[in-house]
Amino acid sequence: MKVIESLKIKEKAYIEKLENGMKIIIIPKKNTKKKYVIWGTHFGSIDNRFIMPQTGEEVFIPDGVAHFLEHKMFEQPDGTNSLDTLMALGLDANAYTTNDHTAYLFECTDNFYEGLDELMDYVQHPYFTDENVEKEKGIIGQEINMYDDDPGWQLYINIMDCLYKDNPIKLDIAGSIESISKITPDVLYKCYNTFYHPSNMVMVLCGDFEPENLLQEVKNRLIPKENQGEIKRIYPQKENSINKAEKTAQMEVSLPMFMMGFKDIENSAENRIQKHIAIEILLNMLIGKSSDLYKELYENGILLAQPELDYEWSHEYAHVLISGFSQKPELVKQKIDEAISQMQKEGLNEENFSRIKRKIYGDYVIEYNSVANIGRMFLADSMKGINSFDYIEDFETVTKEYTQNVLNDIFKKENEAISIIKPN
């Protein structure tokens, strides 16, 4: 197995690329009682148009198939549900779908290999019928209606609509009532056979394991398949501007909510990790808990709590998000814009930059205290084609000058939008 190591935090990851194309990543954590496994496929809500490797056929699928497929994978021909089976073993099991991948996971202290038996059995044996697919449409339809009434989710969907015109990132992960009505067992099997092939999957395991022994245990449970080759995904052309500057909606909320977005127009493959680190530093300098702006807005009752700060990116999209609650969301936006303009004109304060940078580094190191955090992090980063350790190893390469350039390139007025939810 290939071994990669972070000397700074004294962690190792063992990586094996099997003949069938599947990647296995094992991160040993000695003297840790908890064990964690997450098995993901590079298939998310944005993958709705592709060319099948087996046939060369171009396929369009309804919105929401990746999420629908995630729901259906647990159902077994004998009427049992694998999620219930895992829970009965005392395991904390779950699954989720994102924009770019779907994952199945569990965490435990005991019964790990019994859980691995069940996990690798149900993920490799899909069971779709006309009857169980129609039944699931009703269940997911209720979930869609629930999210339609969720102010936080609508806030996010609306900012995506502001930032993107045709990019599928703006679509609801679960799809719509109309789109899921078009899903059939044939559609699900076609997507399963394409995207759930081992060559499109990554498994991450973290705990007190001997890597070579664990690798063999995983191999023993894999159904033999030949490498199928690359899946050609078809996405809309890159957009060089935002779609609209503002979107406001009214919902049953007690306080107005806002989400500001800055679209990373360039989104180049170069310096991905350094850019991510720089943006985290900038967001914390700008409106983090220790920032002057946050203190001012909080003390004056304009911000009611620290805003959530995020940078989301993949090969097909990238954006910065700042969200929170305020009686005066337009004023919050104005104040943040003024603070950005001031930072761009005056430059970053050296002492403040260094202090925030140390804080961000500490946050990264703390992630390695949890087997679950490690597993999800390595899987998500692997789907993006990067090594999680690089956030630690490349951290010192992020200079104040580089961070200033990122501030000037991304935080531009013409790339900015805001989503607001106001009370009815």
Contacts in CASP RR format, 6 or more apart in sequence:
PFRMAT RR
TARGET T0000
AUTHOR 0000-0000-0000
METHOD contacts of the structure
MODEL  1
MKVIESLKIKEKAYIEKLENGMKIIIIPKKNTKKKYVIWGTHFGSIDNRF
IMPQTGEEVFIPDGVAHFLEHKMFEQPDGTNSLDTLMALGLDANAYTTND
HTAYLFECTDNFYEGLDELMDYVQHPYFTDENVEKEKGIIGQEINMYDDD
PGWQLYINIMDCLYKDNPIKLDIAGSIESISKITPDVLYKCYNTFYHPSN
MVMVLCGDFEPENLLQEVKNRLIPKENQGEIKRIYPQKENSINKAEKTAQ
MEVSLPMFMMGFKDIENSAENRIQKHIAIEILLNMLIGKSSDLYKELYEN
GILLAQPELDYEWSHEYAHVLISGFSQKPELVKQKIDEAISQMQKEGLNE
ENFSRIKRKIYGDYVIEYNSVANIGRMFLADSMKGINSFDYIEDFETVTK
EYTQNVLNDIFKKENEAISIIKPN
1 14 0 8 1.000
1 15 0 8 1.000
1 16 0 8 1.000
1 26 0 8 1.000
1 211 0 8 1.000
1 212 0 8 1.000
1 215 0 8 1.000
2 14 0 8 1.000
2 15 0 8 1.000
2 16 0 8 1.000
3 12 0 8 1.000
3 13 0 8 1.000
3 14 0 8 1.000
3 15 0 8 1.000
4 12 0 8 1.000
4 13 0 8 1.000
4 15 0 8 1.000
4 387 0 8 1.000
4 389 0 8 1.000
5 11 0 8 1.000
5 12 0 8 1.000
5 13 0 8 1.000
5 389 0 8 1.000
6 12 0 8 1.000
6 389 0 8 1.000
6 392 0 8 1.000
6 393 0 8 1.000
8 392 0 8 1.000
8 393 0 8 1.000
9 365 0 8 1.000
9 368 0 8 1.000
9 392 0 8 1.000
11 27 0 8 1.000
11 368 0 8 1.000
11 389 0 8 1.000
12 27 0 8 1.000
12 28 0 8 1.000
13 25 0 8 1.000
13 26 0 8 1.000
13 27 0 8 1.000
13 378 0 8 1.000
13 387 0 8 1.000
13 388 0 8 1.000
13 389 0 8 1.000
14 25 0 8 1.000
14 26 0 8 1.000
14 27 0 8 1.000
14 28 0 8 1.000
14 211 0 8 1.000
14 215 0 8 1.000
15 23 0 8 1.000
15 24 0 8 1.000
15 25 0 8 1.000
15 26 0 8 1.000
16 23 0 8 1.000
16 24 0 8 1.000
16 215 0 8 1.000
17 23 0 8 1.000
18 24 0 8 1.000
18 198 0 8 1.000
18 219 0 8 1.000
18 222 0 8 1.000
19 227 0 8 1.000
20 197 0 8 1.000
20 198 0 8 1.000
20 199 0 8 1.000
20 222 0 8 1.000
20 224 0 8 1.000
20 225 0 8 1.000
20 226 0 8 1.000
20 227 0 8 1.000
21 198 0 8 1.000
21 199 0 8 1.000
21 227 0 8 1.000
22 198 0 8 1.000
22 199 0 8 1.000
22 201 0 8 1.000
22 202 0 8 1.000
22 203 0 8 1.000
22 222 0 8 1.000
23 201 0 8 1.000
23 202 0 8 1.000
23 203 0 8 1.000
23 382 0 8 1.000
24 202 0 8 1.000
24 203 0 8 1.000
24 204 0 8 1.000
24 205 0 8 1.000
24 215 0 8 1.000
24 218 0 8 1.000
25 202 0 8 1.000
25 203 0 8 1.000
25 204 0 8 1.000
25 205 0 8 1.000
25 378 0 8 1.000
25 379 0 8 1.000
25 382 0 8 1.000
26 204 0 8 1.000
26 205 0 8 1.000
26 206 0 8 1.000
26 209 0 8 1.000
26 211 0 8 1.000
26 214 0 8 1.000
26 215 0 8 1.000
27 204 0 8 1.000
27 205 0 8 1.000
27 206 0 8 1.000
27 207 0 8 1.000
27 374 0 8 1.000
27 375 0 8 1.000
27 378 0 8 1.000
28 206 0 8 1.000
28 207 0 8 1.000
28 208 0 8 1.000
28 209 0 8 1.000
28 210 0 8 1.000
28 211 0 8 1.000
29 206 0 8 1.000
29 207 0 8 1.000
29 208 0 8 1.000
29 371 0 8 1.000
29 374 0 8 1.000
30 208 0 8 1.000
31 208 0 8 1.000
32 207 0 8 1.000
32 208 0 8 1.000
32 371 0 8 1.000
33 109 0 8 1.000
33 208 0 8 1.000
34 107 0 8 1.000
34 108 0 8 1.000
34 109 0 8 1.000
34 207 0 8 1.000
34 371 0 8 1.000
34 372 0 8 1.000
35 107 0 8 1.000
35 108 0 8 1.000
35 109 0 8 1.000
35 112 0 8 1.000
35 205 0 8 1.000
35 206 0 8 1.000
35 207 0 8 1.000
35 208 0 8 1.000
35 209 0 8 1.000
35 371 0 8 1.000
36 105 0 8 1.000
36 106 0 8 1.000
36 107 0 8 1.000
36 205 0 8 1.000
36 206 0 8 1.000
36 207 0 8 1.000
36 371 0 8 1.000
36 372 0 8 1.000
36 374 0 8 1.000
36 375 0 8 1.000
37 105 0 8 1.000
37 106 0 8 1.000
37 112 0 8 1.000
37 116 0 8 1.000
37 119 0 8 1.000
37 203 0 8 1.000
37 204 0 8 1.000
37 205 0 8 1.000
37 206 0 8 1.000
38 103 0 8 1.000
38 104 0 8 1.000
38 105 0 8 1.000
38 203 0 8 1.000
38 204 0 8 1.000
38 375 0 8 1.000
38 376 0 8 1.000
38 379 0 8 1.000
39 103 0 8 1.000
39 104 0 8 1.000
39 105 0 8 1.000
39 119 0 8 1.000
39 120 0 8 1.000
39 123 0 8 1.000
39 201 0 8 1.000
39 202 0 8 1.000
39 203 0 8 1.000
39 204 0 8 1.000
40 101 0 8 1.000
40 102 0 8 1.000
40 103 0 8 1.000
40 104 0 8 1.000
40 201 0 8 1.000
40 202 0 8 1.000
40 203 0 8 1.000
40 379 0 8 1.000
40 383 0 8 1.000
41 101 0 8 1.000
41 102 0 8 1.000
41 103 0 8 1.000
41 195 0 8 1.000
41 196 0 8 1.000
41 200 0 8 1.000
41 201 0 8 1.000
42 100 0 8 1.000
42 101 0 8 1.000
42 195 0 8 1.000
42 200 0 8 1.000
42 201 0 8 1.000
42 202 0 8 1.000
42 383 0 8 1.000
43 66 0 8 1.000
43 69 0 8 1.000
43 101 0 8 1.000
43 102 0 8 1.000
43 191 0 8 1.000
43 195 0 8 1.000
43 196 0 8 1.000
43 200 0 8 1.000
44 66 0 8 1.000
44 97 0 8 1.000
44 98 0 8 1.000
44 99 0 8 1.000
44 100 0 8 1.000
44 101 0 8 1.000
44 102 0 8 1.000
44 173 0 8 1.000
45 63 0 8 1.000
45 64 0 8 1.000
45 66 0 8 1.000
45 67 0 8 1.000
45 97 0 8 1.000
45 98 0 8 1.000
45 99 0 8 1.000
45 168 0 8 1.000
45 171 0 8 1.000
45 172 0 8 1.000
45 173 0 8 1.000
45 175 0 8 1.000
46 99 0 8 1.000
46 100 0 8 1.000
46 167 0 8 1.000
46 168 0 8 1.000
46 169 0 8 1.000
46 171 0 8 1.000
46 235 0 8 1.000
46 314 0 8 1.000
46 316 0 8 1.000
46 317 0 8 1.000
47 66 0 8 1.000
47 100 0 8 1.000
47 195 0 8 1.000
47 233 0 8 1.000
48 60 0 8 1.000
48 61 0 8 1.000
48 62 0 8 1.000
48 63 0 8 1.000
48 64 0 8 1.000
48 65 0 8 1.000
48 168 0 8 1.000
48 171 0 8 1.000
49 58 0 8 1.000
49 59 0 8 1.000
49 60 0 8 1.000
49 61 0 8 1.000
49 233 0 8 1.000
49 234 0 8 1.000
49 235 0 8 1.000
50 58 0 8 1.000
50 59 0 8 1.000
50 194 0 8 1.000
50 231 0 8 1.000
50 232 0 8 1.000
50 233 0 8 1.000
50 234 0 8 1.000
51 57 0 8 1.000
51 58 0 8 1.000
51 59 0 8 1.000
51 231 0 8 1.000
51 232 0 8 1.000
51 234 0 8 1.000
52 59 0 8 1.000
52 190 0 8 1.000
52 194 0 8 1.000
52 231 0 8 1.000
53 194 0 8 1.000
53 228 0 8 1.000
53 229 0 8 1.000
53 230 0 8 1.000
53 231 0 8 1.000
53 232 0 8 1.000
54 193 0 8 1.000
54 194 0 8 1.000
54 228 0 8 1.000
58 234 0 8 1.000
59 190 0 8 1.000
59 194 0 8 1.000
61 187 0 8 1.000
61 190 0 8 1.000
61 191 0 8 1.000
62 175 0 8 1.000
62 179 0 8 1.000
62 180 0 8 1.000
62 182 0 8 1.000
62 183 0 8 1.000
62 187 0 8 1.000
63 168 0 8 1.000
63 171 0 8 1.000
63 172 0 8 1.000
63 175 0 8 1.000
63 176 0 8 1.000
63 179 0 8 1.000
63 180 0 8 1.000
64 171 0 8 1.000
64 172 0 8 1.000
64 173 0 8 1.000
64 174 0 8 1.000
64 175 0 8 1.000
64 179 0 8 1.000
64 180 0 8 1.000
64 183 0 8 1.000
65 183 0 8 1.000
65 187 0 8 1.000
65 188 0 8 1.000
65 191 0 8 1.000
66 97 0 8 1.000
66 102 0 8 1.000
66 173 0 8 1.000
66 191 0 8 1.000
66 195 0 8 1.000
67 97 0 8 1.000
67 102 0 8 1.000
67 140 0 8 1.000
67 173 0 8 1.000
67 174 0 8 1.000
67 175 0 8 1.000
68 136 0 8 1.000
68 140 0 8 1.000
68 174 0 8 1.000
68 180 0 8 1.000
68 183 0 8 1.000
68 188 0 8 1.000
69 102 0 8 1.000
69 188 0 8 1.000
69 191 0 8 1.000
69 192 0 8 1.000
70 95 0 8 1.000
70 96 0 8 1.000
70 97 0 8 1.000
70 102 0 8 1.000
70 104 0 8 1.000
71 136 0 8 1.000
71 139 0 8 1.000
71 140 0 8 1.000
72 126 0 8 1.000
72 127 0 8 1.000
72 128 0 8 1.000
72 132 0 8 1.000
72 133 0 8 1.000
72 136 0 8 1.000
72 188 0 8 1.000
73 82 0 8 1.000
73 95 0 8 1.000
73 104 0 8 1.000
73 122 0 8 1.000
73 123 0 8 1.000
73 126 0 8 1.000
74 81 0 8 1.000
74 82 0 8 1.000
74 83 0 8 1.000
74 95 0 8 1.000
74 122 0 8 1.000
75 81 0 8 1.000
75 82 0 8 1.000
75 127 0 8 1.000
75 132 0 8 1.000
76 82 0 8 1.000
76 122 0 8 1.000
76 125 0 8 1.000
76 127 0 8 1.000
77 127 0 8 1.000
82 118 0 8 1.000
82 119 0 8 1.000
82 121 0 8 1.000
82 122 0 8 1.000
83 93 0 8 1.000
83 94 0 8 1.000
83 95 0 8 1.000
85 118 0 8 1.000
86 93 0 8 1.000
86 106 0 8 1.000
86 115 0 8 1.000
86 118 0 8 1.000
86 119 0 8 1.000
87 93 0 8 1.000
89 108 0 8 1.000
89 111 0 8 1.000
89 114 0 8 1.000
89 115 0 8 1.000
89 118 0 8 1.000
90 108 0 8 1.000
90 110 0 8 1.000
90 111 0 8 1.000
91 106 0 8 1.000
91 107 0 8 1.000
91 108 0 8 1.000
91 111 0 8 1.000
91 115 0 8 1.000
92 106 0 8 1.000
92 107 0 8 1.000
92 108 0 8 1.000
93 105 0 8 1.000
93 106 0 8 1.000
93 119 0 8 1.000
94 105 0 8 1.000
94 106 0 8 1.000
95 102 0 8 1.000
95 103 0 8 1.000
95 104 0 8 1.000
95 105 0 8 1.000
96 102 0 8 1.000
96 103 0 8 1.000
97 173 0 8 1.000
98 173 0 8 1.000
98 380 0 8 1.000
99 169 0 8 1.000
99 173 0 8 1.000
99 314 0 8 1.000
99 317 0 8 1.000
100 314 0 8 1.000
100 316 0 8 1.000
100 383 0 8 1.000
100 384 0 8 1.000
101 379 0 8 1.000
101 380 0 8 1.000
101 383 0 8 1.000
103 376 0 8 1.000
103 379 0 8 1.000
104 119 0 8 1.000
104 122 0 8 1.000
104 123 0 8 1.000
105 376 0 8 1.000
106 115 0 8 1.000
106 119 0 8 1.000
107 371 0 8 1.000
107 372 0 8 1.000
108 115 0 8 1.000
113 217 0 8 1.000
116 217 0 8 1.000
116 218 0 8 1.000
116 221 0 8 1.000
117 221 0 8 1.000
120 218 0 8 1.000
120 221 0 8 1.000
120 222 0 8 1.000
121 221 0 8 1.000
123 196 0 8 1.000
124 222 0 8 1.000
124 223 0 8 1.000
126 188 0 8 1.000
126 189 0 8 1.000
126 192 0 8 1.000
126 196 0 8 1.000
128 185 0 8 1.000
128 188 0 8 1.000
128 189 0 8 1.000
129 185 0 8 1.000
130 184 0 8 1.000
130 185 0 8 1.000
133 183 0 8 1.000
133 184 0 8 1.000
133 185 0 8 1.000
133 188 0 8 1.000
137 180 0 8 1.000
137 181 0 8 1.000
137 183 0 8 1.000
140 174 0 8 1.000
140 180 0 8 1.000
141 174 0 8 1.000
141 177 0 8 1.000
141 180 0 8 1.000
143 174 0 8 1.000
144 172 0 8 1.000
144 174 0 8 1.000
144 175 0 8 1.000
144 176 0 8 1.000
144 177 0 8 1.000
144 180 0 8 1.000
145 177 0 8 1.000
147 153 0 8 1.000
147 154 0 8 1.000
147 172 0 8 1.000
147 174 0 8 1.000
148 154 0 8 1.000
149 251 0 8 1.000
149 252 0 8 1.000
151 251 0 8 1.000
151 252 0 8 1.000
151 253 0 8 1.000
151 257 0 8 1.000
151 421 0 8 1.000
152 257 0 8 1.000
152 421 0 8 1.000
154 249 0 8 1.000
154 251 0 8 1.000
154 421 0 8 1.000
155 257 0 8 1.000
155 258 0 8 1.000
155 259 0 8 1.000
155 323 0 8 1.000
155 419 0 8 1.000
155 420 0 8 1.000
155 421 0 8 1.000
156 259 0 8 1.000
156 419 0 8 1.000
157 170 0 8 1.000
157 172 0 8 1.000
158 247 0 8 1.000
158 249 0 8 1.000
158 259 0 8 1.000
158 419 0 8 1.000
158 421 0 8 1.000
159 247 0 8 1.000
159 259 0 8 1.000
159 260 0 8 1.000
159 261 0 8 1.000
159 321 0 8 1.000
159 417 0 8 1.000
159 418 0 8 1.000
159 419 0 8 1.000
160 169 0 8 1.000
160 170 0 8 1.000
161 170 0 8 1.000
161 243 0 8 1.000
161 244 0 8 1.000
161 247 0 8 1.000
162 242 0 8 1.000
162 243 0 8 1.000
162 244 0 8 1.000
162 245 0 8 1.000
162 246 0 8 1.000
162 247 0 8 1.000
162 261 0 8 1.000
162 417 0 8 1.000
162 418 0 8 1.000
162 419 0 8 1.000
163 170 0 8 1.000
163 242 0 8 1.000
163 243 0 8 1.000
163 261 0 8 1.000
163 263 0 8 1.000
163 319 0 8 1.000
163 417 0 8 1.000
164 170 0 8 1.000
164 239 0 8 1.000
164 242 0 8 1.000
164 243 0 8 1.000
164 263 0 8 1.000
164 317 0 8 1.000
165 239 0 8 1.000
165 243 0 8 1.000
166 236 0 8 1.000
166 237 0 8 1.000
166 239 0 8 1.000
167 235 0 8 1.000
167 236 0 8 1.000
167 239 0 8 1.000
167 316 0 8 1.000
167 317 0 8 1.000
168 235 0 8 1.000
168 236 0 8 1.000
168 316 0 8 1.000
169 316 0 8 1.000
169 317 0 8 1.000
174 180 0 8 1.000
194 200 0 8 1.000
194 231 0 8 1.000
195 231 0 8 1.000
197 225 0 8 1.000
197 228 0 8 1.000
198 222 0 8 1.000
198 225 0 8 1.000
198 227 0 8 1.000
199 227 0 8 1.000
199 228 0 8 1.000
199 229 0 8 1.000
200 231 0 8 1.000
202 379 0 8 1.000
202 382 0 8 1.000
202 383 0 8 1.000
203 218 0 8 1.000
204 374 0 8 1.000
204 375 0 8 1.000
204 378 0 8 1.000
204 379 0 8 1.000
204 382 0 8 1.000
205 214 0 8 1.000
205 218 0 8 1.000
206 371 0 8 1.000
206 372 0 8 1.000
206 374 0 8 1.000
206 375 0 8 1.000
206 378 0 8 1.000
207 371 0 8 1.000
235 316 0 8 1.000
238 267 0 8 1.000
240 265 0 8 1.000
241 265 0 8 1.000
241 414 0 8 1.000
241 415 0 8 1.000
242 263 0 8 1.000
242 414 0 8 1.000
242 415 0 8 1.000
242 416 0 8 1.000
242 417 0 8 1.000
243 417 0 8 1.000
244 417 0 8 1.000
245 416 0 8 1.000
245 417 0 8 1.000
245 418 0 8 1.000
246 417 0 8 1.000
246 418 0 8 1.000
246 419 0 8 1.000
246 420 0 8 1.000
247 417 0 8 1.000
247 418 0 8 1.000
247 419 0 8 1.000
247 420 0 8 1.000
248 419 0 8 1.000
248 420 0 8 1.000
248 421 0 8 1.000
248 422 0 8 1.000
249 419 0 8 1.000
249 420 0 8 1.000
249 421 0 8 1.000
249 422 0 8 1.000
250 421 0 8 1.000
250 422 0 8 1.000
250 423 0 8 1.000
250 424 0 8 1.000
251 421 0 8 1.000
251 422 0 8 1.000
251 423 0 8 1.000
251 424 0 8 1.000
252 423 0 8 1.000
252 424 0 8 1.000
253 421 0 8 1.000
253 422 0 8 1.000
253 423 0 8 1.000
254 423 0 8 1.000
255 304 0 8 1.000
255 325 0 8 1.000
255 326 0 8 1.000
255 327 0 8 1.000
255 423 0 8 1.000
256 325 0 8 1.000
256 326 0 8 1.000
256 327 0 8 1.000
256 328 0 8 1.000
256 329 0 8 1.000
256 420 0 8 1.000
256 421 0 8 1.000
256 422 0 8 1.000
256 423 0 8 1.000
257 323 0 8 1.000
257 324 0 8 1.000
257 325 0 8 1.000
257 329 0 8 1.000
257 420 0 8 1.000
257 421 0 8 1.000
258 323 0 8 1.000
258 324 0 8 1.000
258 325 0 8 1.000
258 326 0 8 1.000
258 329 0 8 1.000
258 332 0 8 1.000
258 333 0 8 1.000
258 418 0 8 1.000
258 419 0 8 1.000
258 420 0 8 1.000
258 421 0 8 1.000
259 321 0 8 1.000
259 322 0 8 1.000
259 323 0 8 1.000
259 324 0 8 1.000
259 418 0 8 1.000
259 419 0 8 1.000
260 321 0 8 1.000
260 322 0 8 1.000
260 323 0 8 1.000
260 333 0 8 1.000
260 336 0 8 1.000
260 416 0 8 1.000
260 417 0 8 1.000
260 418 0 8 1.000
261 319 0 8 1.000
261 320 0 8 1.000
261 321 0 8 1.000
261 322 0 8 1.000
261 416 0 8 1.000
261 417 0 8 1.000
261 418 0 8 1.000
262 319 0 8 1.000
262 320 0 8 1.000
262 410 0 8 1.000
262 411 0 8 1.000
262 412 0 8 1.000
262 415 0 8 1.000
262 416 0 8 1.000
263 318 0 8 1.000
263 319 0 8 1.000
263 415 0 8 1.000
263 416 0 8 1.000
263 417 0 8 1.000
264 313 0 8 1.000
264 318 0 8 1.000
264 319 0 8 1.000
264 320 0 8 1.000
264 410 0 8 1.000
264 415 0 8 1.000
265 415 0 8 1.000
266 409 0 8 1.000
267 313 0 8 1.000
267 317 0 8 1.000
267 318 0 8 1.000
269 315 0 8 1.000
272 313 0 8 1.000
272 384 0 8 1.000
272 386 0 8 1.000
273 386 0 8 1.000
273 390 0 8 1.000
273 391 0 8 1.000
273 394 0 8 1.000
274 394 0 8 1.000
274 397 0 8 1.000
274 398 0 8 1.000
274 402 0 8 1.000
275 406 0 8 1.000
276 311 0 8 1.000
276 313 0 8 1.000
276 391 0 8 1.000
277 360 0 8 1.000
277 391 0 8 1.000
277 394 0 8 1.000
277 395 0 8 1.000
277 398 0 8 1.000
278 398 0 8 1.000
278 402 0 8 1.000
278 403 0 8 1.000
278 406 0 8 1.000
278 407 0 8 1.000
279 311 0 8 1.000
279 320 0 8 1.000
279 406 0 8 1.000
279 410 0 8 1.000
280 309 0 8 1.000
280 311 0 8 1.000
280 360 0 8 1.000
281 353 0 8 1.000
281 356 0 8 1.000
281 357 0 8 1.000
281 360 0 8 1.000
281 398 0 8 1.000
281 403 0 8 1.000
282 343 0 8 1.000
282 403 0 8 1.000
282 406 0 8 1.000
282 407 0 8 1.000
282 411 0 8 1.000
283 309 0 8 1.000
283 311 0 8 1.000
283 320 0 8 1.000
283 322 0 8 1.000
284 290 0 8 1.000
284 291 0 8 1.000
284 309 0 8 1.000
284 356 0 8 1.000
284 359 0 8 1.000
284 360 0 8 1.000
285 291 0 8 1.000
285 343 0 8 1.000
285 348 0 8 1.000
285 349 0 8 1.000
285 352 0 8 1.000
285 353 0 8 1.000
285 356 0 8 1.000
286 293 0 8 1.000
286 336 0 8 1.000
286 339 0 8 1.000
286 340 0 8 1.000
286 343 0 8 1.000
287 293 0 8 1.000
287 294 0 8 1.000
287 307 0 8 1.000
287 309 0 8 1.000
287 322 0 8 1.000
287 336 0 8 1.000
287 339 0 8 1.000
288 294 0 8 1.000
288 306 0 8 1.000
288 307 0 8 1.000
288 309 0 8 1.000
289 306 0 8 1.000
290 355 0 8 1.000
290 356 0 8 1.000
293 335 0 8 1.000
293 336 0 8 1.000
293 339 0 8 1.000
294 303 0 8 1.000
294 306 0 8 1.000
294 307 0 8 1.000
296 335 0 8 1.000
297 303 0 8 1.000
297 326 0 8 1.000
297 332 0 8 1.000
297 335 0 8 1.000
298 304 0 8 1.000
298 305 0 8 1.000
298 306 0 8 1.000
301 327 0 8 1.000
302 326 0 8 1.000
302 327 0 8 1.000
302 328 0 8 1.000
302 331 0 8 1.000
302 332 0 8 1.000
302 335 0 8 1.000
303 324 0 8 1.000
303 325 0 8 1.000
303 326 0 8 1.000
303 332 0 8 1.000
304 324 0 8 1.000
304 325 0 8 1.000
304 326 0 8 1.000
305 324 0 8 1.000
305 325 0 8 1.000
307 322 0 8 1.000
307 323 0 8 1.000
307 324 0 8 1.000
308 321 0 8 1.000
308 322 0 8 1.000
308 323 0 8 1.000
308 324 0 8 1.000
309 321 0 8 1.000
309 322 0 8 1.000
310 320 0 8 1.000
310 321 0 8 1.000
311 318 0 8 1.000
311 319 0 8 1.000
311 320 0 8 1.000
311 321 0 8 1.000
312 318 0 8 1.000
312 319 0 8 1.000
312 321 0 8 1.000
313 319 0 8 1.000
313 384 0 8 1.000
314 383 0 8 1.000
314 384 0 8 1.000
315 384 0 8 1.000
320 410 0 8 1.000
320 411 0 8 1.000
322 336 0 8 1.000
326 332 0 8 1.000
329 418 0 8 1.000
329 420 0 8 1.000
330 420 0 8 1.000
333 418 0 8 1.000
337 413 0 8 1.000
337 416 0 8 1.000
340 407 0 8 1.000
340 411 0 8 1.000
343 407 0 8 1.000
344 407 0 8 1.000
344 408 0 8 1.000
344 411 0 8 1.000
347 404 0 8 1.000
348 400 0 8 1.000
348 403 0 8 1.000
348 404 0 8 1.000
348 407 0 8 1.000
350 400 0 8 1.000
353 400 0 8 1.000
353 403 0 8 1.000
357 395 0 8 1.000
357 398 0 8 1.000
361 392 0 8 1.000
361 395 0 8 1.000
364 391 0 8 1.000
364 392 0 8 1.000
364 395 0 8 1.000
365 392 0 8 1.000
367 373 0 8 1.000
367 374 0 8 1.000
367 377 0 8 1.000
368 374 0 8 1.000
374 388 0 8 1.000
377 388 0 8 1.000
378 388 0 8 1.000
381 387 0 8 1.000
381 388 0 8 1.000
END
